[in-house]
Amino acid sequence: MTCLIQANNFHSEAGGELQVVLRHTLTVTPVGELSLVAQGDFLVGVYFPDHHPAPGVQDLGVWVSPADSVLSAAADQIHEFLAGERLEFSVPLRLPDSGFYTEVWRCLQRIPYSAVSTYKEVAQAVGRPRSYRAVGTAVGHNPLSIVVPCHRVIASDGTLSGYAGGVERKRSLLRLEYRVARARGLDAQEPDLFTQM
């Protein structure tokens, strides 16, 4: 049986399975040009130009106008976040069903604005206290940079470790959150934590 599903004027036929076509656009931000990826009514990817690991063509889908409703809303919210006007995201997200990775990504969504957590703390939170290296791998494969705040995860010794968009971007995101939190009278980690050793 062949099923057809339509999403924002894009459709794909797949034998016996429903498939919604991925689509992407670009938005220029203070932390660089970002590729935003949507599937149906959900944001599914936010990637830096030098993202590591780099998304494959299959992760981006077709290019569409920045006026796409889901991608436009995501771009607006990211710009508001980077301007210090937004502390959390409300755009609908869809994370891939990747078992342990998905558990880790959901845990990242619970790290409060301007707070940090260690890989070890995330491992404990997902019930795998000895799996902090596996947590690091999962964090590194987060498909929704900035929106799912993997930049808030640091090493146990307080140093910044890898980030898909580079350590300097991670540092700048943490400093931004610190400044905004202080200006709003919220608890915030001291910025001298965020030095690279």
C-alpha positions as CSV (number, residue, x, y, z in Angstrom):
1,M,0.0,0.0,0.0
2,T,1.3,3.5,-0.9
3,C,0.4,6.3,1.5
4,L,0.7,10.0,0.8
5,I,1.0,12.7,3.4
6,Q,1.2,16.4,2.8
7,A,3.1,18.9,4.8
8,N,3.3,22.5,4.0
9,N,2.8,21.8,0.2
10,F,5.6,19.2,0.2
11,H,4.8,15.5,-0.1
12,S,6.6,12.2,-0.6
13,E,5.4,8.7,-1.4
14,A,6.8,5.8,0.5
15,G,5.7,2.2,0.1
16,G,3.6,1.4,3.1
17,E,5.1,4.1,5.4
18,L,4.1,7.7,6.0
19,Q,7.0,10.1,5.4
20,V,7.0,13.8,5.7
21,V,9.7,15.6,3.6
22,L,12.4,17.5,5.4
23,R,12.9,21.1,4.4
24,H,15.4,23.7,5.5
25,T,16.4,27.3,5.2
26,L,19.2,29.6,6.5
27,T,19.1,32.4,9.0
28,V,22.0,34.7,9.8
29,T,22.5,35.2,13.6
30,P,25.2,36.8,15.9
31,V,26.7,33.3,16.3
32,G,26.8,32.6,12.6
33,E,24.6,31.4,9.8
34,L,22.3,28.6,11.0
35,S,20.6,25.9,8.9
36,L,17.1,25.3,10.3
37,V,15.3,22.1,9.4
38,A,11.6,21.3,9.7
39,Q,9.5,18.2,9.2
40,G,5.8,18.8,9.1
41,D,4.9,21.2,11.8
42,F,8.1,20.5,13.9
43,L,11.6,21.9,14.1
44,V,13.9,18.9,13.8
45,G,17.4,20.5,13.2
46,V,19.5,23.6,14.0
47,Y,23.0,23.3,12.6
48,F,26.0,25.7,12.4
49,P,28.0,26.1,9.1
50,D,31.0,24.2,10.7
51,H,28.8,21.8,12.7
52,H,30.6,18.7,13.9
53,P,29.5,16.2,13.1
54,A,28.2,17.8,9.9
55,P,24.6,17.0,9.0
56,G,24.3,14.9,5.8
57,V,22.2,16.0,2.8
58,Q,19.5,13.6,4.1
59,D,19.4,15.5,7.3
60,L,18.5,18.8,5.6
61,G,15.9,18.0,2.9
62,V,14.8,20.5,0.3
63,W,15.6,24.2,0.5
64,V,12.6,26.5,1.1
65,S,12.0,30.2,1.6
66,P,12.7,31.6,5.0
67,A,9.0,32.6,5.0
68,D,8.0,28.9,5.8
69,S,5.8,29.2,8.9
70,V,7.7,26.7,11.1
71,L,11.1,27.8,10.0
72,S,10.2,31.5,10.3
73,A,8.9,31.0,13.9
74,A,12.0,29.1,14.8
75,A,14.3,31.8,13.3
76,D,12.4,34.5,15.2
77,Q,12.7,32.6,18.5
78,I,16.4,32.0,18.0
79,H,17.0,35.7,17.2
80,E,15.0,36.7,20.3
81,F,17.0,34.2,22.4
82,L,20.3,35.5,21.1
83,A,19.2,39.1,21.8
84,G,18.4,38.2,25.4
85,E,14.7,38.7,24.9
86,R,13.7,35.0,25.2
87,L,14.7,32.4,27.9
88,E,13.1,29.3,26.4
89,F,11.6,28.1,23.1
90,S,8.0,27.3,22.3
91,V,8.4,26.2,18.7
92,P,7.2,22.6,18.4
93,L,10.2,20.2,18.4
94,R,10.6,16.6,17.2
95,L,13.6,14.7,18.4
96,P,14.5,11.5,16.5
97,D,13.7,8.3,18.4
98,S,17.2,7.3,19.2
99,G,16.8,5.5,22.6
100,F,19.5,6.6,25.0
101,Y,20.4,9.7,22.9
102,T,16.8,10.8,23.1
103,E,16.7,10.4,26.8
104,V,19.8,12.5,27.1
105,W,18.4,15.2,24.8
106,R,15.2,15.4,26.8
107,C,17.3,15.8,30.0
108,L,19.2,18.7,28.4
109,Q,15.8,20.4,27.9
110,R,15.4,20.5,31.7
111,I,18.7,22.3,32.4
112,P,17.5,25.8,33.4
113,Y,18.5,28.9,31.6
114,S,21.9,30.3,32.7
115,A,22.7,27.0,34.6
116,V,25.2,24.4,33.7
117,S,25.3,20.7,34.3
118,T,28.2,18.2,33.9
119,Y,28.2,15.2,31.7
120,K,28.4,13.1,34.9
121,E,25.3,14.9,36.3
122,V,23.4,14.2,33.1
123,A,24.4,10.6,33.2
124,Q,23.1,10.3,36.7
125,A,19.8,12.1,35.7
126,V,19.1,9.6,33.0
127,G,19.9,6.7,35.3
128,R,23.2,5.7,33.8
129,P,25.7,7.2,36.3
130,R,28.8,5.5,34.8
131,S,27.9,6.4,31.2
132,Y,29.1,10.0,31.2
133,R,31.2,9.3,28.0
134,A,28.2,7.9,26.3
135,V,26.3,11.0,27.5
136,G,29.1,13.1,25.9
137,T,28.6,11.3,22.6
138,A,24.8,11.9,22.8
139,V,25.2,15.5,23.6
140,G,27.6,15.9,20.7
141,H,24.9,14.5,18.3
142,N,22.1,16.8,19.5
143,P,20.3,17.8,16.2
144,L,18.8,20.9,17.8
145,S,21.7,23.1,18.8
146,I,20.8,26.2,20.9
147,V,17.1,25.1,21.2
148,V,18.0,21.9,23.0
149,P,20.7,23.5,25.2
150,C,23.6,21.2,24.9
151,H,25.8,24.3,25.4
152,R,24.9,24.1,29.1
153,V,26.8,20.9,29.6
154,I,30.4,21.2,30.8
155,A,33.2,18.9,32.1
156,S,33.3,17.9,35.7
157,D,36.3,20.1,36.3
158,G,34.3,23.2,35.1
159,T,36.1,23.5,31.7
160,L,34.3,23.7,28.5
161,S,34.6,20.7,26.3
162,G,33.5,20.1,22.8
163,Y,30.5,21.7,21.1
164,A,29.1,21.0,17.7
165,G,29.5,24.7,16.8
166,G,32.9,25.1,18.4
167,V,34.0,25.9,22.0
168,E,34.0,29.7,21.3
169,R,30.3,29.6,20.4
170,K,29.6,27.6,23.5
171,R,31.4,30.1,25.6
172,S,29.5,33.0,24.0
173,L,26.1,31.3,24.6
174,L,27.0,30.8,28.2
175,R,28.2,34.3,28.7
176,L,25.0,35.6,27.0
177,E,22.8,33.6,29.4
178,Y,24.9,34.8,32.3
179,R,24.5,38.5,31.4
180,V,20.8,38.2,30.7
181,A,20.1,36.2,33.9
182,R,22.0,38.8,36.0
183,A,20.1,41.7,34.3
184,R,16.8,40.0,35.1
185,G,17.9,39.2,38.7
186,L,18.0,35.4,38.1
187,D,20.6,33.0,39.5
188,A,23.5,32.6,37.2
189,Q,26.9,30.8,37.2
190,E,29.9,33.0,37.3
191,P,31.5,33.5,33.9
192,D,35.0,32.7,35.0
193,L,33.8,29.0,35.1
194,F,33.8,29.2,31.3
195,T,37.5,29.4,30.6
196,Q,39.1,26.8,28.4
197,M,42.1,25.0,30.0
